[in-house]
């Protein structure tokens, strides 16, 4: 299983879609195997916000299980409302007031 964030995936897909030209570093490697693939452009347009792509040749239910096992809650952000009540006792916390 391979996972990639959207910025890196956009760069890789755009590179794959671009026809190899003489002078390119990988011209010799790509010139014989390159073919136009319009479907990739549709994928690039969908990569917005916090998106990741997962590529696998395995069973999707196994992948879902791995993702569910590794899921964790996001850290709190400034101004966010806590889903549960939080009580902090009065007294020294040992933390700097900053």
Backbone atoms as SQL, in Angstrom:
CREATE TABLE atoms (id INTEGER PRIMARY KEY, chain TEXT, resi INTEGER, resn TEXT, atom TEXT, x REAL, y REAL, z REAL);
INSERT INTO atoms VALUES
  (1, 'A', 1, 'UNK', 'N', 0.854, -1.166, 0.000),
  (2, 'A', 1, 'UNK', 'CA', 0.000, 0.000, 0.000),
  (3, 'A', 1, 'UNK', 'C', 0.897, 1.225, 0.000),
  (4, 'A', 2, 'UNK', 'N', 0.582, 2.173, -0.861),
  (5, 'A', 2, 'UNK', 'CA', 1.332, 3.420, -0.950),
  (6, 'A', 2, 'UNK', 'C', 0.348, 4.576, -0.782),
  (7, 'A', 3, 'UNK', 'N', 0.703, 5.556, 0.050),
  (8, 'A', 3, 'UNK', 'CA', -0.160, 6.711, 0.274),
  (9, 'A', 3, 'UNK', 'C', 0.609, 7.962, -0.056),
  (10, 'A', 4, 'UNK', 'N', -0.037, 8.912, -0.719),
  (11, 'A', 4, 'UNK', 'CA', 0.620, 10.166, -1.047),
  (12, 'A', 4, 'UNK', 'C', -0.286, 11.351, -0.786),
  (13, 'A', 5, 'UNK', 'N', 0.286, 12.450, -0.297),
  (14, 'A', 5, 'UNK', 'CA', -0.477, 13.679, -0.060),
  (15, 'A', 5, 'UNK', 'C', -0.726, 14.377, -1.389),
  (16, 'A', 6, 'UNK', 'N', -1.742, 15.243, -1.411),
  (17, 'A', 6, 'UNK', 'CA', -2.189, 15.806, -2.680),
  (18, 'A', 6, 'UNK', 'C', -1.158, 16.665, -3.405),
  (19, 'A', 7, 'UNK', 'N', -0.327, 17.431, -2.725),
  (20, 'A', 7, 'UNK', 'CA', 0.652, 18.274, -3.409),
  (21, 'A', 7, 'UNK', 'C', 1.654, 17.425, -4.184),
  (22, 'A', 8, 'UNK', 'N', 2.165, 16.408, -3.539),
  (23, 'A', 8, 'UNK', 'CA', 3.123, 15.518, -4.199),
  (24, 'A', 8, 'UNK', 'C', 2.451, 14.722, -5.312),
  (25, 'A', 9, 'UNK', 'N', 1.205, 14.298, -5.078),
  (26, 'A', 9, 'UNK', 'CA', 0.486, 13.527, -6.095),
  (27, 'A', 9, 'UNK', 'C', 0.199, 14.389, -7.323),
  (28, 'A', 10, 'UNK', 'N', -0.154, 15.669, -7.113),
  (29, 'A', 10, 'UNK', 'CA', -0.382, 16.576, -8.244),
  (30, 'A', 10, 'UNK', 'C', 0.882, 16.703, -9.089),
  (31, 'A', 11, 'UNK', 'N', 2.013, 16.896, -8.418),
  (32, 'A', 11, 'UNK', 'CA', 3.276, 17.046, -9.143),
  (33, 'A', 11, 'UNK', 'C', 3.597, 15.785, -9.937),
  (34, 'A', 12, 'UNK', 'N', 3.404, 14.613, -9.327),
  (35, 'A', 12, 'UNK', 'CA', 3.702, 13.351, -10.012),
  (36, 'A', 12, 'UNK', 'C', 2.767, 13.130, -11.192),
  (37, 'A', 13, 'UNK', 'N', 1.477, 13.407, -11.008),
  (38, 'A', 13, 'UNK', 'CA', 0.511, 13.214, -12.097),
  (39, 'A', 13, 'UNK', 'C', 0.751, 14.200, -13.230),
  (40, 'A', 14, 'UNK', 'N', 1.072, 15.442, -12.898),
  (41, 'A', 14, 'UNK', 'CA', 1.370, 16.423, -13.953),
  (42, 'A', 14, 'UNK', 'C', 2.613, 16.023, -14.734),
  (43, 'A', 15, 'UNK', 'N', 3.604, 15.487, -14.047),
  (44, 'A', 15, 'UNK', 'CA', 4.811, 15.006, -14.725),
  (45, 'A', 15, 'UNK', 'C', 4.465, 13.837, -15.653),
  (46, 'A', 16, 'UNK', 'N', 3.616, 12.942, -15.180),
  (47, 'A', 16, 'UNK', 'CA', 3.215, 11.776, -15.976),
  (48, 'A', 16, 'UNK', 'C', 2.425, 12.193, -17.218),
  (49, 'A', 17, 'UNK', 'N', 1.617, 13.260, -17.098),
  (50, 'A', 17, 'UNK', 'CA', 0.790, 13.709, -18.224),
  (51, 'A', 17, 'UNK', 'C', 1.594, 14.470, -19.272),
  (52, 'A', 18, 'UNK', 'N', 2.722, 15.072, -18.850),
  (53, 'A', 18, 'UNK', 'CA', 3.516, 15.882, -19.774),
  (54, 'A', 18, 'UNK', 'C', 4.315, 14.993, -20.722),
  (55, 'A', 19, 'UNK', 'N', 4.185, 15.268, -22.013),
  (56, 'A', 19, 'UNK', 'CA', 4.902, 14.483, -23.021),
  (57, 'A', 19, 'UNK', 'C', 6.407, 14.699, -22.868),
  (58, 'A', 20, 'UNK', 'N', 7.181, 13.603, -22.888),
  (59, 'A', 20, 'UNK', 'CA', 8.639, 13.748, -22.767),
  (60, 'A', 20, 'UNK', 'C', 9.231, 14.502, -23.953),
  (61, 'A', 21, 'UNK', 'N', 10.152, 15.392, -23.660),
  (62, 'A', 21, 'UNK', 'CA', 10.812, 16.163, -24.710),
  (63, 'A', 21, 'UNK', 'C', 12.313, 15.960, -24.608),
  (64, 'A', 22, 'UNK', 'N', 12.975, 16.030, -25.742),
  (65, 'A', 22, 'UNK', 'CA', 14.436, 15.891, -25.731),
  (66, 'A', 22, 'UNK', 'C', 15.018, 16.953, -24.817),
  (67, 'A', 23, 'UNK', 'N', 15.987, 16.544, -24.025),
  (68, 'A', 23, 'UNK', 'CA', 16.583, 17.441, -23.055),
  (69, 'A', 23, 'UNK', 'C', 16.072, 17.179, -21.644),
  (70, 'A', 24, 'UNK', 'N', 14.932, 16.493, -21.539),
  (71, 'A', 24, 'UNK', 'CA', 14.439, 16.113, -20.210),
  (72, 'A', 24, 'UNK', 'C', 15.383, 15.101, -19.600),
  (73, 'A', 25, 'UNK', 'N', 15.511, 15.160, -18.291),
  (74, 'A', 25, 'UNK', 'CA', 16.411, 14.257, -17.570),
  (75, 'A', 25, 'UNK', 'C', 16.034, 12.787, -17.775),
  (76, 'A', 26, 'UNK', 'N', 14.736, 12.514, -17.866),
  (77, 'A', 26, 'UNK', 'CA', 14.266, 11.129, -17.995),
  (78, 'A', 26, 'UNK', 'C', 13.710, 10.826, -19.394),
  (79, 'A', 27, 'UNK', 'N', 14.150, 11.579, -20.395),
  (80, 'A', 27, 'UNK', 'CA', 13.624, 11.416, -21.753),
  (81, 'A', 27, 'UNK', 'C', 13.802, 9.997, -22.284),
  (82, 'A', 28, 'UNK', 'N', 14.978, 9.449, -22.145),
  (83, 'A', 28, 'UNK', 'CA', 15.248, 8.105, -22.668),
  (84, 'A', 28, 'UNK', 'C', 14.365, 7.054, -22.014),
  (85, 'A', 29, 'UNK', 'N', 14.076, 7.218, -20.736),
  (86, 'A', 29, 'UNK', 'CA', 13.256, 6.250, -20.009),
  (87, 'A', 29, 'UNK', 'C', 11.792, 6.340, -20.413),
  (88, 'A', 30, 'UNK', 'N', 11.288, 7.565, -20.632),
  (89, 'A', 30, 'UNK', 'CA', 9.858, 7.764, -20.856),
  (90, 'A', 30, 'UNK', 'C', 9.439, 7.805, -22.318),
  (91, 'A', 31, 'UNK', 'N', 10.351, 8.046, -23.255),
  (92, 'A', 31, 'UNK', 'CA', 9.942, 8.316, -24.639),
  (93, 'A', 31, 'UNK', 'C', 9.189, 7.157, -25.283),
  (94, 'A', 32, 'UNK', 'N', 9.541, 5.917, -24.985),
  (95, 'A', 32, 'UNK', 'CA', 8.892, 4.773, -25.627),
  (96, 'A', 32, 'UNK', 'C', 7.622, 4.329, -24.903),
  (97, 'A', 33, 'UNK', 'N', 7.532, 4.596, -23.615),
  (98, 'A', 33, 'UNK', 'CA', 6.389, 4.103, -22.846),
  (99, 'A', 33, 'UNK', 'C', 5.305, 5.158, -22.629),
  (100, 'A', 34, 'UNK', 'N', 5.574, 6.437, -22.952),
  (101, 'A', 34, 'UNK', 'CA', 4.603, 7.495, -22.677),
  (102, 'A', 34, 'UNK', 'C', 3.408, 7.391, -23.603),
  (103, 'A', 35, 'UNK', 'N', 2.227, 7.594, -23.018),
  (104, 'A', 35, 'UNK', 'CA', 1.017, 7.709, -23.828),
  (105, 'A', 35, 'UNK', 'C', 0.103, 8.714, -23.149),
  (106, 'A', 36, 'UNK', 'N', -0.710, 9.396, -23.954),
  (107, 'A', 36, 'UNK', 'CA', -1.604, 10.409, -23.418),
  (108, 'A', 36, 'UNK', 'C', -2.707, 9.742, -22.604),
  (109, 'A', 37, 'UNK', 'N', -2.990, 10.303, -21.446),
  (110, 'A', 37, 'UNK', 'CA', -3.992, 9.730, -20.546),
  (111, 'A', 37, 'UNK', 'C', -4.828, 10.876, -19.964),
  (112, 'A', 38, 'UNK', 'N', -5.948, 11.192, -20.618),
  (113, 'A', 38, 'UNK', 'CA', -6.786, 12.315, -20.218),
  (114, 'A', 38, 'UNK', 'C', -7.446, 12.097, -18.851),
  (115, 'A', 39, 'UNK', 'N', -7.586, 10.846, -18.433),
  (116, 'A', 39, 'UNK', 'CA', -8.230, 10.548, -17.155),
  (117, 'A', 39, 'UNK', 'C', -7.442, 11.113, -15.976),
  (118, 'A', 40, 'UNK', 'N', -6.129, 11.210, -16.129),
  (119, 'A', 40, 'UNK', 'CA', -5.300, 11.721, -15.038),
  (120, 'A', 40, 'UNK', 'C', -5.615, 13.172, -14.728),
  (121, 'A', 41, 'UNK', 'N', -5.973, 13.947, -15.747),
  (122, 'A', 41, 'UNK', 'CA', -6.323, 15.349, -15.529),
  (123, 'A', 41, 'UNK', 'C', -7.549, 15.471, -14.633),
  (124, 'A', 42, 'UNK', 'N', -8.490, 14.561, -14.767),
  (125, 'A', 42, 'UNK', 'CA', -9.687, 14.568, -13.923),
  (126, 'A', 42, 'UNK', 'C', -9.322, 14.299, -12.467),
  (127, 'A', 43, 'UNK', 'N', -8.354, 13.426, -12.239),
  (128, 'A', 43, 'UNK', 'CA', -7.920, 13.127, -10.872),
  (129, 'A', 43, 'UNK', 'C', -7.239, 14.350, -10.266),
  (130, 'A', 44, 'UNK', 'N', -6.395, 15.029, -11.031),
  (131, 'A', 44, 'UNK', 'CA', -5.671, 16.205, -10.531),
  (132, 'A', 44, 'UNK', 'C', -6.659, 17.283, -10.087),
  (133, 'A', 45, 'UNK', 'N', -7.748, 17.482, -10.841),
  (134, 'A', 45, 'UNK', 'CA', -8.718, 18.516, -10.476),
  (135, 'A', 45, 'UNK', 'C', -9.459, 18.171, -9.183),
  (136, 'A', 46, 'UNK', 'N', -9.509, 16.910, -8.805),
  (137, 'A', 46, 'UNK', 'CA', -10.187, 16.500, -7.573),
  (138, 'A', 46, 'UNK', 'C', -9.300, 16.639, -6.331),
  (139, 'A', 47, 'UNK', 'N', -8.019, 16.826, -6.514),
  (140, 'A', 47, 'UNK', 'CA', -7.089, 16.905, -5.392),
  (141, 'A', 47, 'UNK', 'C', -7.077, 18.315, -4.809),
  (142, 'A', 48, 'UNK', 'N', -8.034, 18.589, -3.946),
  (143, 'A', 48, 'UNK', 'CA', -8.147, 19.895, -3.294),
  (144, 'A', 48, 'UNK', 'C', -8.272, 19.669, -1.804),
  (145, 'A', 49, 'UNK', 'N', -7.787, 20.631, -1.033),
  (146, 'A', 49, 'UNK', 'CA', -7.893, 20.521, 0.419),
  (147, 'A', 49, 'UNK', 'C', -6.993, 19.430, 0.969),
  (148, 'A', 50, 'UNK', 'N', -7.419, 18.823, 2.044),
  (149, 'A', 50, 'UNK', 'CA', -6.639, 17.790, 2.721),
  (150, 'A', 50, 'UNK', 'C', -7.016, 16.427, 2.150),
  (151, 'A', 51, 'UNK', 'N', -6.380, 16.050, 1.064),
  (152, 'A', 51, 'UNK', 'CA', -6.715, 14.822, 0.349),
  (153, 'A', 51, 'UNK', 'C', -5.492, 13.927, 0.246),
  (154, 'A', 52, 'UNK', 'N', -5.701, 12.655, 0.346),
  (155, 'A', 52, 'UNK', 'CA', -4.625, 11.691, 0.145),
  (156, 'A', 52, 'UNK', 'C', -5.102, 10.596, -0.783),
  (157, 'A', 53, 'UNK', 'N', -4.192, 10.047, -1.565),
  (158, 'A', 53, 'UNK', 'CA', -4.506, 8.925, -2.450),
  (159, 'A', 53, 'UNK', 'C', -3.801, 7.683, -1.927),
  (160, 'A', 54, 'UNK', 'N', -4.508, 6.582, -1.973),
  (161, 'A', 54, 'UNK', 'CA', -3.912, 5.307, -1.566),
  (162, 'A', 54, 'UNK', 'C', -3.974, 4.370, -2.755),
  (163, 'A', 55, 'UNK', 'N', -2.831, 3.822, -3.110),
  (164, 'A', 55, 'UNK', 'CA', -2.747, 2.858, -4.202),
  (165, 'A', 55, 'UNK', 'C', -2.441, 1.491, -3.614),
  (166, 'A', 56, 'UNK', 'N', -3.159, 0.502, -4.064),
  (167, 'A', 56, 'UNK', 'CA', -2.930, -0.841, -3.544),
  (168, 'A', 56, 'UNK', 'C', -3.412, -1.866, -4.555),
  (169, 'A', 57, 'UNK', 'N', -2.831, -3.031, -4.496),
  (170, 'A', 57, 'UNK', 'CA', -3.340, -4.144, -5.280),
  (171, 'A', 57, 'UNK', 'C', -3.948, -5.187, -4.345),
  (172, 'A', 58, 'UNK', 'N', -4.194, -4.780, -3.100),
  (173, 'A', 58, 'UNK', 'CA', -4.767, -5.680, -2.099),
  (174, 'A', 58, 'UNK', 'C', -6.270, -5.520, -1.983),
  (175, 'A', 59, 'UNK', 'N', -6.845, -6.219, -1.032),
  (176, 'A', 59, 'UNK', 'CA', -8.273, -6.202, -0.771),
  (177, 'A', 59, 'UNK', 'C', -8.648, -4.893, -0.064),
  (178, 'A', 60, 'UNK', 'N', -9.679, -4.213, -0.540),
  (179, 'A', 60, 'UNK', 'CA', -10.064, -2.929, 0.030),
  (180, 'A', 60, 'UNK', 'C', -10.529, -3.043, 1.477),
  (181, 'A', 61, 'UNK', 'N', -11.125, -4.162, 1.846),
  (182, 'A', 61, 'UNK', 'CA', -11.564, -4.322, 3.237),
  (183, 'A', 61, 'UNK', 'C', -10.354, -4.393, 4.172),
  (184, 'A', 62, 'UNK', 'N', -9.252, -4.977, 3.714),
  (185, 'A', 62, 'UNK', 'CA', -8.021, -5.006, 4.518),
  (186, 'A', 62, 'UNK', 'C', -7.461, -3.596, 4.695),
  (187, 'A', 63, 'UNK', 'N', -7.516, -2.805, 3.639),
  (188, 'A', 63, 'UNK', 'CA', -7.014, -1.435, 3.700),
  (189, 'A', 63, 'UNK', 'C', -7.861, -0.608, 4.658),
  (190, 'A', 64, 'UNK', 'N', -9.181, -0.770, 4.585),
  (191, 'A', 64, 'UNK', 'CA', -10.065, -0.039, 5.488),
  (192, 'A', 64, 'UNK', 'C', -9.773, -0.400, 6.938),
  (193, 'A', 65, 'UNK', 'N', -9.509, -1.660, 7.200),
  (194, 'A', 65, 'UNK', 'CA', -9.205, -2.096, 8.557),
  (195, 'A', 65, 'UNK', 'C', -7.917, -1.424, 9.061),
  (196, 'A', 66, 'UNK', 'N', -6.890, -1.377, 8.224),
  (197, 'A', 66, 'UNK', 'CA', -5.633, -0.738, 8.601),
  (198, 'A', 66, 'UNK', 'C', -5.869, 0.748, 8.888),
  (199, 'A', 67, 'UNK', 'N', -6.612, 1.420, 8.026),
  (200, 'A', 67, 'UNK', 'CA', -6.885, 2.839, 8.230),
  (201, 'A', 67, 'UNK', 'C', -7.682, 3.079, 9.507),
  (202, 'A', 68, 'UNK', 'N', -8.686, 2.252, 9.761),
  (203, 'A', 68, 'UNK', 'CA', -9.493, 2.398, 10.980),
  (204, 'A', 68, 'UNK', 'C', -8.655, 2.150, 12.230),
  (205, 'A', 69, 'UNK', 'N', -7.745, 1.186, 12.170),
  (206, 'A', 69, 'UNK', 'CA', -6.885, 0.893, 13.317),
  (207, 'A', 69, 'UNK', 'C', -5.911, 2.031, 13.613),
  (208, 'A', 70, 'UNK', 'N', -5.513, 2.764, 12.577),
  (209, 'A', 70, 'UNK', 'CA', -4.514, 3.827, 12.726),
  (210, 'A', 70, 'UNK', 'C', -5.130, 5.210, 12.939),
  (211, 'A', 71, 'UNK', 'N', -6.454, 5.324, 12.892),
  (212, 'A', 71, 'UNK', 'CA', -7.123, 6.622, 13.031),
  (213, 'A', 71, 'UNK', 'C', -6.929, 7.163, 14.442),
  (214, 'A', 72, 'UNK', 'N', -6.752, 8.460, 14.539),
  (215, 'A', 72, 'UNK', 'CA', -6.652, 9.108, 15.850),
  (216, 'A', 72, 'UNK', 'C', -7.301, 10.486, 15.742),
  (217, 'A', 73, 'UNK', 'N', -7.733, 10.974, 16.883),
  (218, 'A', 73, 'UNK', 'CA', -8.402, 12.267, 16.899),
  (219, 'A', 73, 'UNK', 'C', -7.413, 13.383, 16.609),
  (220, 'A', 74, 'UNK', 'N', -7.910, 14.423, 15.972),
  (221, 'A', 74, 'UNK', 'CA', -7.073, 15.574, 15.656),
  (222, 'A', 74, 'UNK', 'C', -6.858, 16.409, 16.916),
  (223, 'A', 75, 'UNK', 'N', -5.713, 17.078, 17.024),
  (224, 'A', 75, 'UNK', 'CA', -5.476, 17.932, 18.190),
  (225, 'A', 75, 'UNK', 'C', -6.420, 19.135, 18.181),
  (226, 'A', 76, 'UNK', 'N', -6.634, 19.707, 19.352),
  (227, 'A', 76, 'UNK', 'CA', -7.521, 20.866, 19.485),
  (228, 'A', 76, 'UNK', 'C', -6.939, 22.063, 18.743),
  (229, 'A', 77, 'UNK', 'N', -7.835, 22.888, 18.196),
  (230, 'A', 77, 'UNK', 'CA', -7.431, 24.112, 17.520),
  (231, 'A', 77, 'UNK', 'C', -7.996, 25.300, 18.275),
  (232, 'A', 78, 'UNK', 'N', -7.353, 26.437, 18.161),
  (233, 'A', 78, 'UNK', 'CA', -7.784, 27.645, 18.839),
  (234, 'A', 78, 'UNK', 'C', -9.203, 27.986, 18.393),
  (235, 'A', 79, 'UNK', 'N', -10.082, 28.229, 19.362),
  (236, 'A', 79, 'UNK', 'CA', -11.458, 28.616, 19.064),
  (237, 'A', 79, 'UNK', 'C', -12.403, 27.448, 18.859),
  (238, 'A', 80, 'UNK', 'N', -11.880, 26.232, 18.852),
  (239, 'A', 80, 'UNK', 'CA', -12.736, 25.061, 18.644),
  (240, 'A', 80, 'UNK', 'C', -13.503, 24.757, 19.933),
  (241, 'A', 81, 'UNK', 'N', -14.691, 24.201, 19.794),
  (242, 'A', 81, 'UNK', 'CA', -15.499, 23.817, 20.938),
  (243, 'A', 81, 'UNK', 'C', -15.241, 22.339, 21.216),
  (244, 'A', 82, 'UNK', 'N', -14.931, 22.031, 22.460),
  (245, 'A', 82, 'UNK', 'CA', -14.611, 20.652, 22.845),
  (246, 'A', 82, 'UNK', 'C', -15.864, 19.780, 22.760),
  (247, 'A', 83, 'UNK', 'N', -15.747, 18.560, 22.249),
  (248, 'A', 83, 'UNK', 'CA', -16.902, 17.667, 22.171),
  (249, 'A', 83, 'UNK', 'C', -17.312, 17.151, 23.553),
  (250, 'A', 84, 'UNK', 'N', -16.405, 17.209, 24.525),
  (251, 'A', 84, 'UNK', 'CA', -16.679, 16.773, 25.893),
  (252, 'A', 84, 'UNK', 'C', -16.299, 17.898, 26.848),
  (253, 'A', 85, 'UNK', 'N', -16.918, 17.900, 28.037),
  (254, 'A', 85, 'UNK', 'CA', -16.563, 18.893, 29.052),
  (255, 'A', 85, 'UNK', 'C', -15.130, 18.644, 29.537),
  (256, 'A', 86, 'UNK', 'N', -14.389, 19.733, 29.706),
  (257, 'A', 86, 'UNK', 'CA', -13.014, 19.650, 30.190),
  (258, 'A', 86, 'UNK', 'C', -12.912, 20.500, 31.451),
  (259, 'A', 87, 'UNK', 'N', -12.429, 19.901, 32.546),
  (260, 'A', 87, 'UNK', 'CA', -12.268, 20.614, 33.814),
  (261, 'A', 87, 'UNK', 'C', -10.803, 20.560, 34.219),
  (262, 'A', 88, 'UNK', 'N', -10.245, 21.732, 34.499),
  (263, 'A', 88, 'UNK', 'CA', -8.866, 21.818, 34.960),
  (264, 'A', 88, 'UNK', 'C', -8.899, 22.394, 36.371),
  (265, 'A', 89, 'UNK', 'N', -8.360, 21.654, 37.318),
  (266, 'A', 89, 'UNK', 'CA', -8.360, 22.088, 38.715),
  (267, 'A', 89, 'UNK', 'C', -7.463, 23.300, 38.900),
  (268, 'A', 90, 'UNK', 'N', -7.840, 24.156, 39.829),
  (269, 'A', 90, 'UNK', 'CA', -7.042, 25.336, 40.140),
  (270, 'A', 90, 'UNK', 'C', -5.722, 24.899, 40.756),
  (271, 'A', 91, 'UNK', 'N', -4.676, 25.646, 40.455),
  (272, 'A', 91, 'UNK', 'CA', -3.379, 25.324, 41.012),
  (273, 'A', 91, 'UNK', 'C', -2.307, 25.382, 39.958),
  (274, 'A', 92, 'UNK', 'N', -1.113, 25.101, 40.374),
  (275, 'A', 92, 'UNK', 'CA', 0.042, 25.159, 39.479),
  (276, 'A', 92, 'UNK', 'C', -0.016, 23.996, 38.486),
  (277, 'A', 93, 'UNK', 'N', 0.188, 24.332, 37.223),
  (278, 'A', 93, 'UNK', 'CA', 0.227, 23.301, 36.183),
  (279, 'A', 93, 'UNK', 'C', 1.651, 22.931, 35.807),
  (280, 'A', 94, 'UNK', 'N', 2.595, 23.790, 36.206),
  (281, 'A', 94, 'UNK', 'CA', 3.980, 23.550, 35.826),
  (282, 'A', 94, 'UNK', 'C', 4.291, 24.049, 34.424),
  (283, 'A', 95, 'UNK', 'N', 3.286, 24.682, 33.797),
  (284, 'A', 95, 'UNK', 'CA', 3.479, 25.195, 32.439),
  (285, 'A', 95, 'UNK', 'C', 3.703, 26.693, 32.476),
  (286, 'A', 96, 'UNK', 'N', 4.497, 27.190, 31.540),
  (287, 'A', 96, 'UNK', 'CA', 4.761, 28.608, 31.395),
  (288, 'A', 96, 'UNK', 'C', 3.463, 29.288, 30.924),
  (289, 'A', 97, 'UNK', 'N', 3.139, 30.491, 31.436),
  (290, 'A', 97, 'UNK', 'CA', 1.890, 31.148, 31.058),
  (291, 'A', 97, 'UNK', 'C', 1.781, 31.493, 29.577),
  (292, 'A', 98, 'UNK', 'N', 2.856, 31.433, 28.849),
  (293, 'A', 98, 'UNK', 'CA', 2.809, 31.766, 27.424),
  (294, 'A', 98, 'UNK', 'C', 1.941, 30.782, 26.717);
